Amino acid sequence: MEGAIFRAAMRERTGMRDPHKIPAYSLTDAGRYLGVPVSTIRSWVKGRDYLTTGGTRRWPPIVKPAMDSPCVLSFENLVELHVLRATRNKGVRIDAIRDAVFHLEEKYGSQHPLAQQEMQTDGVSIFIEVLGKLIDVSHNGQVAIRKAIEVHLKRIERDDTGMPVRLYPFAQKHSPRTPSPVAIDPRVQFGRLCVTGTNITVDDLVSRHRAGEELRTLSRDFDTPVGKLRDAMAHYYEVA
């Protein structure tokens, strides 16, 4: 209910009706859902200071949050962060990633190029090409980066217009090759993380399980296999 009230307030405050663009997620939410440290999320969406021999400078943000003050993210922002994580995990310098994203912004005339459908067509090639010019990365390194991005892009479901409508984040204890046990859909449960294919929120499952309810009880109440619930909750914590 708190999530519903918060999102309704954001919708009224911003005048937005598109659930994909409504400010709905705190930095903490984004970190938990995507498995990325909150400090990293913060630097990606707010920028950060760094020291040089000439003094302190500031890296501008890579992802433009749906709301600046307070900093609140949209579903579209989550998709961007999800794709950005793929490149960063390969050890690519953040300044190079930022320049490549800026190049995509100019190419597509969009403030959110990592979330656009073009990213799944020629966007990756352009992104890799720019990175190759900015950093000393071998051919094998470029191939590895491309594969990582493509794996992440496959976790984004789009509608007929190319709009991202559902995200299947990587659960912490599952292989990238296995289907995601959790999903985020801004039209379901106000965009909260849910068990894939259901409207069961992972937060509710974890809360009840931590309160002492057994998995078989939850399975019966939600009419969902025990294994499916266990896999979803494992996104957050160790399930006995």
Secondary structure, 3 states (H helix, E strand, C coil): CHHHHHHHHHHHHHCCCCCCCCCCECHHHHHHHHCCCHHHHHHHHHCEEEEECCEEEEECCCCCCCECCCCEECHHHHHHHHHHHHHHCCCCCHHHHHHHHHHHHHHHCCCCHHHCHHHHCCHHHHHHHHHHHHCCCCHHHHHHHHHHHHHHHCCEEECCCCCEEEECCCCCCCCCCCCCCEEECCCCHHHCCEECCCCCEHHHHHHHHHCCCCHHHHHHHHCCCHHHHHHHHCCCCCCC
